[in-house]
Amino acid sequence: MNSRRAFLIWGVAVLAYVLAVVQRSSLGVSGVDAQDRFAVSAAVLSTLAVVQIAVYAGLQIPVGVALDRVGPRRLLVLGAALLVVGQAVVAVSPTIGPAIAGRVLVGAGDAMTFISVIRLVPMWFSGRILPQISQWTGNLGQVGQILSAFPFAVLLHTAGWTPAFGVAAAASAVGLVLVVVFVRNGPVVVRTGTIPLPTTWGAAFRTFGHALRRPGTQLGFWSHYVTQSSGTVFSLLWGVPMLRGLGYSPSEAAGFLTIIVAVGFVAGPVLGILCARYPLRRSNLVLGVVVLLAVVWTAILLWPGHPPTWLLVLLVVAMGIGGPGSLIGFDFARTFNPVGSLGSANGVVNVGGFLAAFVMMYLIGLLLDLMSRVTGETVFAWDNFRVALTVQYLVVGFGVGMLLHARHRTRRVLSAEEGIRVGPLWVALVARLRKRTVQ
């Protein structure tokens, strides 16, 4: 545990995740090009992204169950293979239909990657380093967003659609080979000995049922839901068109996406340290991130005329904090679930942000088309975005209400389990965390 071999295996797995993020976010920087190539409306274009995210979210629970049954290595291999095929299909698609099919495969491959890497972490690492390794996993993975924002975008605008997506597919093929050669399931050692994976599919599904019913897992779900969704919508589809509508060039728009990743590299380790040092205040950290995003979005949408560049920079900084903030959801899953059910619990948590994201993506596309017909302006005009982006308040606001409810239930269950009537958060959670520290 925590050995050089552990870091090597983790590093290769993270590389696979980086490449998955490249494929995931490639549509975000090519949204305008996709609309021109396929000659479709904003609503249809949003379908291209929504289908991918819907597949991603829909597969999280089946993948989580499979993780607890067969382990992360096989799913990392399968995920990389699906990413290769999916991007190759997108590369040669002459119309929107085959491109959607390709993005379905990309969504499926992507769905198997991140939670497999997260599931691998407690197999090879233990102790107080776990929250920090989890944060670094999420942050390093976002390097893929930089790669899609610059090298991929440059290739797209110089060599064209097919060569750019073809190179992206080839990169995932390299990742596939490295995963096959290096990645192995870990020993999963804790104080009580080795905890094996479930031996049957029935046992795996029962493990999932237990994980789903735990209030701590649900708290992780809603934490992920409220913190990740806004940045996902911005990065994967509507950010670049919005910035283009504000008059920024493609390279300037890509620069904003890069800021999100750069901020994540700073915020992620800080949040990891805070979670390890103040585990009783993790939900407050989540709510703080949500308040920050709400304040900045409100300032931007209410600003008369086009918002200034400094305010947009503040927005992407807030989103850069929101990404690592969403990883706190996985820390809740780790705290309130035994190691043998972490695949299922992580799958449940990872649905949250992407469920909110694909709902917002589609509704924003519908509103953009509607506002374009009302105002007579082009689809990506800022006045259209100003109205369409208000969808976030409804979706995230609902999530905040559910998060507070899940937090209350978690405290109540902890109090009952530990037999404590007074101060359930402070005393009962301390007792629970002591049991989970070795994981």
N, C-alpha and C positions, 0 to 999 in steps of 0.2 A: 504493500500500500504506500502511496505517495513516493514511489520509486522512479528511477529514470525511465524504466519501461512504461510505467503508468503515464508519464508525461509524453512519451513518444506516441503511444496509442491515442491518447487524448488529442495530441497535435494533429495527427492524420485525420481523426474523426472531425475535428474542427475545420480542417481544410475541406472535407466533404461538405460541411455545412456552409462554408464560404461560397463554394461553387453552387450549392443549392440556392443561396441568396442571389447570386448572379442571375441564375435562370428566373427566379421569382420576380426580381425587380427589373428585368430587361424590358418588360412591357411598360413600366413606368416612364422610362426615358424615350420610348418609341411610340407613345400614345398618339402624338400628332402624325407621325409617319404611318402608323397603322390606319388612322382614319383616311389618310390620302391613298394608301395602297389598296385598301378594301372598299373605299367609298361608302362609309357607313355613318349613321348618326351617332350622337354622343351616347344615347341609350344603348344602342347595339355595341358600341365600343366598350361601354361599361360591362356589358355581358361577357366580353372576352376576359376581363379581369375577375368579374364576379364568379364565373364558372370555375376559374382556377382556385379562388379563395374558398368557394363553397365546397369543392372537392377536398381541399386541404382540411377545412374544418370538419367536414363530414367523416373523414377517415381517421381523425385523431383518436376516437374511442376504439375502433377496431384495431388500429395500430398499437394503441396502448395495451390492449388485451394481448395482442400478439407478442409485444415486447416482454410481458411477464411470462409468456409461454416459451418463446424460442430465443429470447435475448436480442440485444441491439445489433450484433454484427450482421446477421442475415438481412435485417431490414435496411441497414445502411447500404448493403450491396444492392438489394432490389431497388431502393430509392434512387441510387446513382444511375442504375440501368434505365429506369423510367425517365429520368431527367434527360439522358442522352437521346432517347427515342423521341420524347416530346419536343425538344428544341429542334431536332432534325426535321420533324414534321412541320413545325412553324416556319422553319427556314425556307421550305419549298412550297408553302401554301400559296396558291394564286388567288384564293377567295377566303372569306371569313369562316366558312364551315370547317375546312380542314384545320385552320388555325385554332379554332375553338377546341377541336379534338386534341390537337397538340398541347394546348394549355391545360386540358384535363389531365393529360399524362404528366405534365410538369407539376401540377398541383398534387397529384398522387405521389410522385417521387419526393417532392418537397415535404409532404406530410410525414414521410417516414424518416426524415433526416434529423431535424432538430431534437425531437423528443427521444430519438435513439441515442444521440450524443449526451443529452441530459441524463438518460437512464444509465449510460456507461460511466458517468462521473462517480456516483457512489459505489460502483463496483471496483474502482481503482484508487479512490481517495477517501480519506476519513478525517474526522476532527473538525476544528474550526476553519480549516482551509476550504471546506465544501462551499459555503456561500460565495466566497471569492472566486473559486473555480467556476461556479455556475455563472457568475456575472461576466467573467472573462470569456466564457463560451459564447454568451450572447453578444458581447461587444466585438470579439474577433470575427464572429460570423458576419457582422455588418460591414466588414471590409468588402464583402461581395457587392454591397450597394455602391461603394466607391468605384469598384471595377466596372459596374454597369453604367455608372454616371459618366466615367471618362473613357477608358479604353474601348468599351463596347459602344458607347455613344459616338465616339470619333470614328470607329470602324463602320458604324451604321451610316453615318453621314458622308463618308468618303467612298467605301467599297459597295455599300448598298445593303438591302435587307437580307438576302440569302447568304452572302459571305459572313455577315455579322452574327446571325443566329447559328450558322454552321460552325463557326469558331467557338461559340458558346457551348454547343453540343460536344465538340471535341474536347473542351476543357473538362467537362463532366466525365468524359470517357477516361481521362487521365486520373481523375479522382476515384473512379470505379476501380481501376487497377491497384491504386495505392491502398484502398480499403481492403481489398481481397488479400493483399500481401501482408499488411501490418496489423489491422484491427482484430482484436480478440475480446470475447466476453471476459469479465474479470472475476476475481475470487469471492467478492461480496462477503467479506469477513467483518463480523462485529463481535462484541464480547461473548455472546452466547454461542458463537461458532458460525458455521457456514449456513446461510439461508438459501436453499435451492430455489430454482424457478419452478412454478407449478408443473406437475407432471402430466396433466391432462388439460384439454381445452375447457372441460367443465369446471375444473378447479380455477382456471384462468378467468372465466366469466364470473365465478363466485367472488374471486378477488376483486374484479372490477366493480361488482355490486357493492361490496363493502367500502371500497374507495369512494364511490359516487355518493354514498349515503353519509359520509363523514362531513360534518359542517366545516371542518378545516379545509377539506378539498374544495368545497363550494366557495369558501372565502378566497381561496387561490384563484378559482375560476373568475369571480367577479373583479378581483384585483387586476387580473390580466385583461379583462374586458374593458375596464375604464381607462387603463393607462396606455395600452398599445394601439388601440383602434384608430385614433386620430392620425398618428404618425404613419400607420400602415396605409390608410387611405391616401395620404399625401404622397408617400414614397412610391407606392405601387401603381398609382393611376393618375390622380387628379392634381398632384403638386406641380408637375412640369407644365401641363396645359394652363393651370391657374397663373403661374409665373409668366408664361408666354402671353397670356391675356393682359398682364400688367406691363408688358413691354420689354421683358427681359429676354436676352438671346438664349439659344439652347445651352451654350457653355456656361452662361451666368446661372441658368436654372439648375444645371448639374452641380454648380458650386454650392448652391443652397442645400442640395441633398448631401453633399460631402460634409457640410457643417454638422448635420444631424449625427453622422457617424463619428466625427471628431469629438463632439460633445459627449457622446456615449462612452468613448474611451476614458474620459475624465470622470463622468458621473457614475459609471458602472462600478469601478472599484470602491468609490466613496460609499455608494449605497450598499455594496457588499460588506464593507467594514461596519457601517451603521447597523445593518441587519444582524451581524454577528455580535456587536457590542450592546445593542438595544433591541433585542428580539421582541420585547413587549410593546414596542412602538412601530412595528412594521406596517400595520394598517394605517397609522397616521402618516407615514411616509407616502403611502399610496394616495391617500386623500390630498396630501400636499401637492403631489404631482398633478392631480386632476384640477385642483384650484388654479395652479399656475397656468395650465393649458387653457382653462376657461377664461381667465383674465386676459391673456394675450389674444386669443381668438376674438373675444368681445371687442377689444381695442381695435383690432384690424377690421372687423366687419362694420363697426360704427364710424370708422375714420372717414371724414368727408373727402371724396375723390379717391385717388390711389393711395394706399398706405405707403409711408416712406420705407426706404430700404432697411434702416436700422430696426424698425418694428418687425419687418419680415425676418430679419436675422434673429431677433428675440424669439419669434415664433419657432424657427427651426432649432434654436437652442432648447426651448421648452420640449419640443418633440424628441430631441436628443436625450433629454432626461427621462422622458416617458418610456422609451425603449427599455433601458435598464430597470426602470421602475416596474415594468410588467414582469420582470424576472422574479420579483418578490413573490408573485403568485406560486412559482415553483418551490420557493423556500417554504411557503405554507404547506404545500403538498408533502415536502420532505419531512417537515416537523410532525405532521399529524397522520402519517401513514407509515407502516412498516416497510422495510426495503423491498420485500417480495411483492408489494403492490404499487411500487413507485411508477412503473410503466403506465398502468391504468390511471393513476392519480394525475400524472403529468399530462396524459392525453386529455383528460377532462379539463384541466387548467388551460391547455393550449387552444382549446376550442374558443375560449372566451373572447380574446382580442380579435380573432379572425371572424367569428360570428358577427360581432359588432361592425367589423370593417366591411364585410361584403354587403350587409344591409345598407350601410351608409353609401358605399360605392354606387350601388344600383339606384338608390333614391336620389343621389346627387345627379347622376346621369339623366334621370327622368326630369328633374327640376330644371336642369340646364336646357334641355330641349324645349320644355314648356316656356321658360323665361325668354328663350330666343324667339319663339313665336310671338310672345306678348310684346317684347321691346323692339323687335325687328333687327337686333344686333346679331353679330356672329355668335356662335354657340359659346366660345371661350372668352367672351367679353367679361370684364371684371364685375359689372353690375349683375350679370347672371350668376356668377359665382357667389356674389355677396348674399344672394337669397338662398341658393342651393346649399351652401355650407352650414346654414342654420340647422340642418338635419342633425348635426352632431349633438346639439343641446338635448334633443329628445332622446336619442339613443344612449348617450353617455349618462344623462340624468337618470334614466331608468336604471342603469347599471349601478350608479352610486346608491340609490335606494336599496337595491338588492344586496350590495356589499355591506351596508350598515345592518341589514337584517341578518346576513350570514355571520357577521362579526358578533352580533348579540347571541345567536344560537351557539356559536363556537364557545363563547365565554360560559354560557349556561351549561353546556355539555361538559366542559372542563371542570366546572365547579362540582357537578354531580359525580364525575369519575373520580375526582380526588377527595370527595367527601368534605368539601369546604363550603361554608355558607357565606363567609365574609371575604371580600377582596378576591373574587374568583380569577380575575385577569392576572393579578400580580403573583399570587401564590400558586395557583393551579398550573399556570403556564410555565412558571419556573420549574415545577416538578416535572412536567411533560418534556420540557426542553433538555433537562438533565438526562432523560432517557434517550433522547434523540441525538445528543451531542456526538456520539461515536459514529453516527451515520454520515 
